Amino acid sequence: MTTIAVTGASGFCGSHVATTAAARGADVLCVGRRPGPVGRHIPWDAGHEVPDLSGADLVVHCAAAVGDPVPGSPAEATMRAVNVDGAARLLKAAAGRPVVWVSSASVYAPGPSRSPLTEDHPVRGHLNAYGRTKAAGEALALAAGAVVLRPRAVYGPGDPHLVPRLLSRVRHGLLVLPGPSVPLSLTAVENLTDACLLAADWPPGAYNIADPTPYDRDQAIHTVLRAHAVRARIAHIPLPVARAVASAAQRAARLRPHAQPPLTRYAVDQLARSVVLDVSRAASQGWTAGRSLGDGPLSSLTATT
């Protein structure tokens, strides 16, 4: 029986990987601060400790600090301690074992792109600490010979970030979005989970992971709103106005370093810029995205990333 160590197994993506791995017959070690949904708990504080991976045949690294912290804040320092320094500690513990590393499409350089992004797209110019620290962490993983997965906007059952943040922006039946609708890649957590459990046999390197086809942003958001029985009209504000508001909010947030600003340049970029991922490299290894946003009962999108 294969023993798989899943870091961050109490979190959104990690819990799906751990549960699916166990259902497929693996012995699961849930590595993190809190126990995971299955298997044996291996306590680990990613910001300070080297984990005990004794007995693991494969490591799937899902643990990460997420968010959009104020530059120079304690939250930014914590993010680096987990996503970069913690990455180095994990790789030290995993020496000699195959590692599947869950990164993010946020590592890609922002800017206009008329064609799907391949894994060769530049990794630079990040708009926040999350993109910078995920890029630094995955660079260590790539240098160590890991398989690195780059999903974009992971959604699905148990999502504590993406959908709740979207729903919180609805005010009096109105959801204001920056700029016109654009095509976007999204990644169902089930598609990412399948990739995590297949990728141990892939050649080392980076692989984009996303749903079968990109979505029209506004149509996808309407799908999510309907899934949560939220009636809201989408309105658009000019992109320069959204960026100006975000910059002002970030400047004001520097006075309260323990609070996240209500709007950031990164958040505007994620919604306003077309980001479509080319997943042909992962597909060439036999992975296929089996789920899309509209598949199954809409209640399956209920959130708790």
N, C-alpha and C positions, 0 to 999 in steps of 0.2 A: 504494500500500500504506500502510495506517495504521501509524504508529509509536506504540506505547504504552509509556510509562515506568511501571514497576511498582516502587514502593519496598518494601523488605523482601522482595524476591523470593527470598531464600535461606531465608526462614522458612516457616511452615506455610501460612498463607492466601496469602501472596504467591507462593509457588512454584506453587500450584495456578492462580492467576490467570495467571502468566507462561506456564506450560506450555499452558494452554487457549487463551490468546490466540495463541500461536505456532501451535498446531494449527489455529486458525481463519484463519490467513493473515496475521496481524499481524507487523510487525517489532517485537521486544521489546527494551527497554532495562531491564536489571536494576539498580536503583539501591539501593545499600546497602554495608555493610562487606565483604560476601562476594559472590562471583559467584552468580548464580541458575542454575536448571537449563537455561535456554535463552538465546539472544540474546547481547547485548553487555553487559559489566559496566561500570557507571558508579560508581566509588567514591564513597561518601558516609557520613560519620559524622553521624548525625542530631542528636547531642548538641552538635555544635560547628560544623558547616559548612552553607553554602548549596549545594545540589546543582546540577550542570550538567544542565539539561534540554534542551539544544540539540537540535533536530530532533524533539522529541516533539510529537505531535498531541493526545495525551490522557495525563493522569496518573492512575494508580490508586494511592492511598496506603494501603499495608498495614503499613508499618513502625510498630512501637510497642514500648515497654517494658512488659512484663507482669509480674504477680506481686502479692504482697500484703505489701509491705515494712513494717517497723517505722516508726512515725511518727518523723520527725526523723533517720532513718538515711541513710547515703550512698546506699542503693538508692532511697530516696524522692526524693532530690535528682536522681539520674540519671533517674528516671522523669519528673520534671517537665522536665528538660533535653531529653528526647527527645519526649515527648508534647505539650508545650506550646511550648517555645522552638523545638524542631525543626519543629513544625507551622508556626510563623510563618515560619521560614526557607524551608520548602518552598513555602508559598503565595507568598512573594516571588519565588521562582524560577519558579513556574508561572504568573505573571501573564499573562492573555490566553488561557490554555489551559483547556479543561474539566477539572475535577478531580472524581474519584469518591473519596470519603473513607470508609474503613472505620473506624467507631466501634464502639460496643458498647451493648447494652441496660443495661449497668451504670451508664449515665449517669442512668437513671430513679430518682426518689426511692423509697427503700424504704418498705414499709408494705403493709398488706392491700389487696387489690383484688379485687372480685367479678366484674369484667368484663375482657375483653382490653384491654391497654394500647395506646392509640393514640400517635401521635407527639406529641400535645399533652399527654401526661402530664408532670407537673412534672419538671424536671431540677434536683435539689438534694438535700441531706441525705446525701451519699455516705458510705459506711462505710469507705472506704480511699482511698489515694492513686491507685489505678488508676481508680476511678470519677471522682474529682475531676479528674485530669489528662486523661482522655479527654473529659470534659465541657468543660473549658477549651479543649482543642484543637479539638473539633468546633465550638465557638462561633466560633472564628476562621474555620473553614472555611465555616460557614453565612454569616457576615458577608461573606465573599469570593465568595459565589454558588456554592459547591460543592454537589454531591449527596452527602449523608451517609447511609451505610447503618448500621443498628443491628441486628446479629445478636445472638443469645444462645447462649452455650455451644457454640461451633463445634467440631464433631467430624469425624473422617474419617481417611483414610490419611495418615500422617505427623504426626498430632497429638502434640506433645511435652508437653502440659500436662494437659488435662482427663482423658483416660482413664488415663494413667500415675499421676496423683494419686489417682484413684479406686482403682486396683488396689493402690496402696501402702498403702491403709487397711485392706485385708483382713488380719486376724490370726487364725491358727488356724481358718480356715474360717468366720470371722464378720466381717461388715461392719456397723458401728454407724452409724446415721443419726439426725439430729436430727428429732424430731417424727414425726407420721404422714405417709404418702405424700400428695403433692399433685400437681396437674397443672402441667406445665412445658413451655415452648417450648424446643426445641433447634434448631440450625441445621447441616445438613450442609454441609461445605465446598464441595461441588459446587453447592449452591443459592446460596451466597454468591458463588461464582465467576461463575455465570451472571448474577447481579445486577450484579456489578462491571463486566462487559463489556457489559451492556445500558444501564446507568444514565447513560452520557454524554449520552444524548438525553432524559433526564427533566428536568422542571422542577427548578430548584434547591430544596433543602430536605431534610428528614429522612425516611427510609423504614425501617420495620421489615422485617427479613428473617428468616424462620424456616421450618421444615418445614411441610408442609400442615396437619397437625393437632397439637395438643399431646399430650404423653405423660403417662402415669401414672409418677411418679418411680421407684417401686420396680420396676415392670415394665421400664422402660427400663434400669435398672441391671442387672437380671437378664439382659437381652438382651446387654449389653456383657460381663458376666461369662462368659456362655456363649460369646461370640465369642472369648474368650481362654482357653477351657477352664479357667476358674477356678470351682471349686465353693465356694460360700459362702452362708451363711444371713444374711439381713438382720434385724437387731434394731433397735429404736427406743428412744431415750432421750427423756425429756420435754424439750421445747424450752427451758424455763427452766434446766434443768440444763446443756444444751449451751451456752447463752449464757453461763452463769456460768463454765464451764470455759474457753470461748474468751476471756473477759475476763481470767481469771487467766493464761492462756497469753500473752496479749498484754502484760500487765504484766511478766511474767517476761522476755519477749523484749527489753524495753527495756534489760536489762543486757547483752545480746549484739546490738548493732545491726547486725552483719553477717550474722546468721542470721534466717531467717523463722520465726515461731512455728508450731508444729505444727497449731494450730487458731486461727481468727480469727472475729470476729463476721461479717465479710463472707462467709466460707466457710459458716458456719451459715445465714446469710440466703439464700445462693444455693441451698442444698439444702432449706430448710424453708419458704420462702415461695413461694406459687404465683405464677409470672410467665408469663402467656400473652400473646403479642404479636399484635396485630391487624395483618395484612399487607395489608389491602385497598388501601392507598395504592399500594404497589408493584404489586399485581395490576392496578390500574387503568391502569398503564403497560405492561401486556402481559407482566410477569414472572410465571412460575409456578414453584413449588417442585417439581422433578421427582424428588426423592429423599427417602426416609424412612429412619429408623433400621434397619428390618428388611429393606430392599431389598437384593437381590443376595446374594452369598455372605457369610456372616458374617465370613470372614477379611478382607474388605475394610475392616473396622473396626480392623485391627491398628494399634497406635500406635507412634510413634517418639518442642495448645494446650493 
